[in-house]
């Protein structure tokens, strides 16, 4: 089994991939791994996901990223979460607004 740091690095590389389907798949994998990740890795991945979501243009990838963030929300640094406010929610399905709202509300 890969070390947690190697696995985290692989996930980060996939979360930043140019292909939206790969980013979506990586976010889904992070969701699956969120239950076994160490707190340090969970914090790192939550920060990367927040940055990725803020830049995401593909709605399916964004939904997967936000879902992974909800699973990791206890590890999401409030300073990193502020990036979620820059998501252009008008460019995505209305349902994604609830994800962002839940994430930002959880930090209050």
Secondary structure as UniProt FT lines:
FT   HELIX           4..15
FT   HELIX           20..33
FT   TURN            34..36
FT   HELIX           39..55
FT   HELIX           59..71
FT   HELIX           73..75
FT   HELIX           78..81
FT   HELIX           82..86
FT   HELIX           89..91
FT   HELIX           95..105
FT   TURN            106..107
//
